[in-house]
Amino acid sequence: MTSYSWTAAATSRRLIARLIAAGAGLAAGAALGAPAPAAAAPPEGAYWHVKELLTMPQLGRFGTRAHPYSLVNRQITERWTTPDGRAWYAYRELGATPPTPADKKAWQRDGSPAKWSESIDGKTVRLSTEPSKGHVGSVRESVTFELAGQSLTYDEVQRLPADPARLKDWITRAGRVSRVPESALPGWVAGTLPRILHVLPAPREVRDAAYRALLTMPGVRADGTAKDELGRPGAVVLIDTMIDTVNGTGNGTDKAAVRTTDRLIVDTGRMALLAEEHTAGRSGKGPGKSYVTTLAEVGWTDAQPAVPALP
């Protein structure tokens, strides 16, 4: 939610215990003098709510060798966070399904099975078309909002810089606090900025600054418009990163470098992330593996946490 899956960002999250003391000071100090709202706007609901639909390809082929087909797994996750930082998390598997009309025809030729225990090449799997019951529960360790390894209160989120240059500087300094290598900082900043478009209850001005800052980053480019899986239109932004597997610096110099591409669809009216398609693969080894996260709902709600409803 995003979290954005770039390797260096994951490394930074593991260092969060070292950042708590420095985080609050950085958050407050970086926002001073920025063209942010004069006063923190009150919350527009009881919970900041993010609902994600994840579609992930299942490895292997199924059916028969004469009529093989692919499957994707789908799941829903939801998170509710109160302004004082209490949080709840919900999860539900939606089951496996053929992703394309051609896959669906081959699945029907296979008798439209509802369960699979083995792929064509003999790999053991446990797949079903039936959705799970799902669950919902409180998140005990959540007491604040998190961005770039920094723990922020609701008021600090409201005071994040509303200027693209100042916001990039804030995230860059947060990366240094997190000990992100200097050569990896540009990719780390580019991977962090989109989180402001859905993870945090940031003001519209801050979300706008995040979007404009993102378009100035190396390896980032606008790519027209598209619709997400729910049919919602938005602007497409591509983020390309090369990551060295030897040292994780992001300069892509070793032969086994991993290339990641994040294809974002952004509602530039609300400045909210609609979807992300994440692809990762070895350099020179084809397009790699990908999954799609659709942000079905992002915003304030008064509806209480509950097991995700079936689409």
N, C-alpha and C positions, 0 to 999 in steps of 0.2 A: 502498500500500500502501500504497497505498496508497500508493498514496500518494495522498494526497488531492489532488485536482486543482484546488483553489481557486487563483485567480490570484495572490493575495498570497503564498501558500505557495511557489509557484514562484519568485516574485521573491526571497524569502528564501533559497532554495536557491542562487541565483546569487551570493549574498553570503557563502557559506560560507567562502571563503578568508579573509575578514576576521574570522571568528569563532573560528578555531582557538585563538588565544592566550587569548581570553576564555572560551571554551567550557568548558574543564576546570575552571577556577575556579568558574564559575557552577554547573556540575553538582555539584561536591563541596560547595560552600557552601550551596546551596539545600536540600540534603538534611539538613544538620546540624540536629538538634533535631526532625526530623519523625518521626512514629511508624512508621518503617520497621523491617524486621527487624534484630535486633541484630548479626547477622553475615551476610555474603553467602552465600546458599545455593549449594552446588556445582552446576555444570551437570548436568542429568539425561540428557545424551547428548553425542555428539561435535559435533553441529551444531544450531543453531537453524534450523528449516526452515519455509518458507512457500511453499505451492503455490496459485497463483491460476488460476482459469478465467475468462477475459474473453470476454463475449458482446457484440458491437458490431454494430448495424444497418448494413447496406450501403446507401449512398445510392442512390436510384433504384428503379424497378420493373422487373420482368423478365417474360418470357413473351410474351403477346399482350395487346393492348388490351382484348379481350373477356374474357380470363382472366389478369389480371396477378397477380403474387405478389411478396412481399418475400423478401429473403435476409438472414441474419446471418452474420458471420464469427466464428469462435471460435478462441481460442488459449490455450495453457497456458504460464505462466511459473513458474519455481521458483528459489528462492534458499536457499543453505545458508551459514551463518555460524558460524565457530568462536568460542569464548569469547575468543580473542585477536584476533579481528577479521578473520581471513582469510575470503574469501567466494568462492562460485561461483554462476554464473547459468546457467539453462537456459531454452530457448524452443522452442516447437513450434506451428506452425499446424495447426489441426484441420480446416480447410476450411469452405466455405460450405454453409448448409443452410436450408430453409424453416423459419421459427420457429413457425408455428401450423398446426393441422390444415387450416384453409382454404387457407393458402399451400401446404401439401403437396399438396392436391388439385389446385390450379391448376398446380403444378410437374409433377405426373403427367400432366395434360392436355397439357402442353408437351413430353411425351416423356421426362420425367425426365432432363434434360440434366445432364452432369457438369462442363461448363465453360461460361463465359459471357465474351464479349468486348465486349458492348454492351448497354446498358439500353434500355428501350422508347423513351426520349426521345433516344437516340443517343449517350449518354455512353460513352466507351471504358473498359472495365474488364478486369481479368485475375482471374477468379474460378474456383475449382475446388472440387469436393467432396472431392478427395483431400487427405489430410493431408501435411504436409511431413516430411522426415526429422528435422528438429530439430537442435539443437546444445547443447553444454554447454561452459563454459570458466570459468577463474578470473577474478576481478575484481581487477585489479592495484591500483587506488587505494583499495580498502577496507581500512582498518586499525582501524576502530572502528565502533560503532553510532551512528546519527544520529537525533536528535530535535530538532525546533524549531530547526534550523540549528546545533545543538551536537553536537560529536563526543564520544561517551561510551565509556568502557571498560566491560567487563562488570561490574566492581565498582561503577562509578558508576551503571549502570542499576539494580543491586540497591538502591542507596541513594536512588533517586528518592523524593520525598515520597509517603507513603502516606496523606495527608490531602487531601481534595478542595480545600480552600481553599489549602493550601500548594502543591499541584501546579499549580493555576491561576496562582498567583503566580509559580512557577518558569517556566512557559511564557510568561507575560506579560513577564517580565523578559528571557527569551530573545528574544522578539519585538522588544523595544526594542533589544537588542544587534544584532539583524538589521535595525534601522531600519524596521520595519513602522510605517506611520502610526498614530497613536493611534486615529483613528476606525475603522481597519481591525482593530485588535487583537482585539476580541471575536470577530469571524468567524474570524480567524486562529487564535485559541486553540481555538475550537469545531472547526475543521478539523484541528487537531493532536492533540487528545485521543484520537480513535479510533485513531491510529497505535499507541498504547500497547497496544491490544487485539490486535495481531498482528505489528507490525514488530519489537518488542523482546522479549527474554526477561525481561520485568519480572516481579517477584513478584506473586502473586495479590492481595496487599493493595494494590499500586500500580495494578493493572488495575481493581480495584474502585473505587479513588479516582478513576480516570480516567472511569469510567462515571458515577459519581455527580456528578462535576464537570460532565460534559457536559450532564447534564439540567438544570443550573442556568444554562446560557448563554442569552443572548438569541437568539431565532430557532430554538431547539431545543425539541422536545416529544416525549413518548412517544406512540405511536400503536398500542397494542394488541400483538398477536402475529401472526406469519406464518411460513411455511416458505420456505426458500431453494430454489434450483433442484435441490438434491440431496435435498430433502424433510426437511431438518433444521429443527426449530422454534426460534424465538427471539423476543426482544422487539424491536419496531420503534421506531426513533428517527429522527425527521425533522430535518434541519438545513437551514434556508432562509437564503440569503444574497443580498443585492443588491449588485452591484459596479458602480461607476461606471467606464465605459470611458475617461473623460477622465483621471482621476487615480488610479484603482485603489483608492480609499479604502474602498469597501464600504458607502457610505451611500446609494447608489442614487438620487441626485438628478438625474442627467442623463437626457435623454429616451431615450438608447440604453443605459440600464443593463441589465446582464445579471443574470438571476435564476438562481441555482443551487440545486438541491435534492438533498441526499444522503439516501437512504433506507437506513438501516442495519438489519441483522438481527443481533442479539447473543445469543449463548449466555450467559445470565447465571449459569449454573451454573459454567462454566469461566471466565467473563468473557473470552470470545474472540469476535472479529468473525467472523461467518459469511458475510456478503455486504454489498455496497454497490451501490445503483443510483444513478448520478450523472446528473442531468438539468440541462442548461444551455440557456438561450434568452433572446432579447431580451424586455424587459418589454413585455407587451401583445401579443406575437407568437405566442401559443399555447404548448404544452407544451415545445417545444424538442427537442434531440437528447439521447439517453440511451444509456448502456451499463451493463452489469451485471458486477461482479466478484464471483466466488464464491471464498471462501477454503476450498479443498478440504481443506487440511491446514495446521495451525499448531501448532508445538511442537517438542520435542527429538526427534532421531533419531540413530541410529548408521549408517543407510544412507548410503552414499557418493553424491556427486553423479553424476547420470546424465541422459541425454536423457529428457525426460518420456514416460512410457508413454501409449498411447492409452487414453481412458476406456472 
